[in-house]
Amino acid sequence: MSKRPSIDLMALTSEQAAPMPEAMQRIPVSDKVGNKIKNSARPVAVRTENLEALAFKVSPMFRKRFKKCAVNADLKLNELLFEALDAWEEKKGIKK
């Protein structure tokens, strides 16, 4: 049996693929002192790296409200969850 010829995927697209802008990290990274570091050409560790799955159920209305808040704030869902937990801890006076 002969091998099938490989498909030239570049010929199927009108232009070369590029990363989507929304795939870029949107939150600035802070150094150990808490000063914000501006985005640079070098890749930096971001808060959304090395994550583990967290699964729980919520009502459809809560899910819709949560997603709408994330979109309005230009945040990923997990970024909004991080901020919500930080705000809750701050309100309760819980040390991190």
Sequence and secondary structure as in RCSB ss.txt:
>XXXX:A:sequence
MSKRPSIDLMALTSEQAAPMPEAMQRIPVSDKVGNKIKNSARPVAVRTENLEALAFKVSPMFRKRFKKCAVNADL
KLNELLFEALDAWEEKKGIKK
>XXXX:A:secstr
        GGGGSSS     GGGS  S EE TTS EE   SS    TTSS         HHHHHHHHHHHHHTT 
 HHHHHHHHHHHHHHHHT   
